[in-house]
Amino acid sequence: MMLGNETELLNTRTKLRELQERYEALRIDLSEDPRVRRLTMMSLRRLINQLTEEITRFESHLHQV
């Protein structure tokens, strides 16, 4: 997926921040089932990496134009 405009960039940055906050909260909260917690953290990390890559691609494309 490629971000198409500044609005999508802002929305993606907001979502990225929320995912990072959730990841950090889960990292600290040890009350969850360890297996579920680990799998959730893996999923969140994958999404965080994907959104970071999309933002980087969009910003790099802006600088090329």
CYANA upper distance limits for C-alpha pairs under 8 A (distance plus 0.5 A):
  1 MET  CA     54 GLU  CA      7.85
  2 MET  CA     54 GLU  CA      6.82
  2 MET  CA     57 ARG  CA      8.25
  2 MET  CA     58 PHE  CA      7.64
  3 LEU  CA      8 GLU  CA      6.45
  3 LEU  CA      9 LEU  CA      6.91
  3 LEU  CA     54 GLU  CA      7.19
  3 LEU  CA     55 ILE  CA      7.98
  3 LEU  CA     58 PHE  CA      6.60
  4 GLY  CA      8 GLU  CA      7.00
  4 GLY  CA      9 LEU  CA      8.38
  4 GLY  CA     58 PHE  CA      8.36
  5 ASN  CA      9 LEU  CA      6.87
  6 GLU  CA     10 LEU  CA      6.68
  7 THR  CA     11 ASN  CA      6.69
  8 GLU  CA     12 THR  CA      6.46
  9 LEU  CA     13 ARG  CA      6.65
  9 LEU  CA     55 ILE  CA      7.13
  9 LEU  CA     58 PHE  CA      8.28
 10 LEU  CA     14 THR  CA      6.75
 11 ASN  CA     15 LYS  CA      6.72
 12 THR  CA     16 LEU  CA      6.48
 12 THR  CA     51 LEU  CA      7.24
 12 THR  CA     55 ILE  CA      7.95
 13 ARG  CA     17 ARG  CA      6.67
 13 ARG  CA     51 LEU  CA      8.40
 13 ARG  CA     55 ILE  CA      8.10
 14 THR  CA     18 GLU  CA      6.82
 15 LYS  CA     19 LEU  CA      6.67
 16 LEU  CA     20 GLN  CA      6.62
 16 LEU  CA     48 ILE  CA      6.55
 16 LEU  CA     51 LEU  CA      6.84
 16 LEU  CA     52 THR  CA      7.89
 17 ARG  CA     21 GLU  CA      6.65
 18 GLU  CA     22 ARG  CA      6.67
 19 LEU  CA     23 TYR  CA      6.53
 19 LEU  CA     44 LEU  CA      7.04
 19 LEU  CA     47 LEU  CA      8.31
 19 LEU  CA     48 ILE  CA      7.05
 20 GLN  CA     24 GLU  CA      6.63
 20 GLN  CA     44 LEU  CA      8.41
 20 GLN  CA     48 ILE  CA      7.41
 21 GLU  CA     25 ALA  CA      6.63
 22 ARG  CA     26 LEU  CA      6.58
 23 TYR  CA     27 ARG  CA      6.59
 23 TYR  CA     41 MET  CA      6.68
 23 TYR  CA     44 LEU  CA      6.86
 23 TYR  CA     45 ARG  CA      7.97
 24 GLU  CA     28 ILE  CA      6.91
 25 ALA  CA     29 ASP  CA      6.58
 26 LEU  CA     30 LEU  CA      7.91
 26 LEU  CA     37 ARG  CA      7.62
 26 LEU  CA     41 MET  CA      7.78
 27 ARG  CA     41 MET  CA      8.17
 30 LEU  CA     34 PRO  CA      8.09
 32 GLU  CA     36 VAL  CA      7.61
 32 GLU  CA     37 ARG  CA      6.37
 33 ASP  CA     37 ARG  CA      6.39
 34 PRO  CA     38 ARG  CA      6.51
 35 ARG  CA     39 LEU  CA      6.70
 36 VAL  CA     40 THR  CA      6.47
 37 ARG  CA     41 MET  CA      6.56
 38 ARG  CA     42 MET  CA      6.68
 39 LEU  CA     43 SER  CA      6.73
 40 THR  CA     44 LEU  CA      6.61
 41 MET  CA     45 ARG  CA      6.49
 42 MET  CA     46 ARG  CA      6.71
 43 SER  CA     47 LEU  CA      6.84
 44 LEU  CA     48 ILE  CA      6.55
 45 ARG  CA     49 ASN  CA      6.59
 46 ARG  CA     50 GLN  CA      6.69
 47 LEU  CA     51 LEU  CA      6.65
 48 ILE  CA     52 THR  CA      6.56
 49 ASN  CA     53 GLU  CA      6.61
 50 GLN  CA     54 GLU  CA      6.76
 51 LEU  CA     55 ILE  CA      6.67
 52 THR  CA     56 THR  CA      6.65
 53 GLU  CA     57 ARG  CA      6.58
 54 GLU  CA     58 PHE  CA      6.67
 55 ILE  CA     59 GLU  CA      6.59
 56 THR  CA     60 SER  CA      6.45
 57 ARG  CA     61 HIS  CA      6.61
 58 PHE  CA     62 LEU  CA      6.82
 59 GLU  CA     63 HIS  CA      6.94
 60 SER  CA     64 GLN  CA      6.92
 61 HIS  CA     65 VAL  CA      7.07
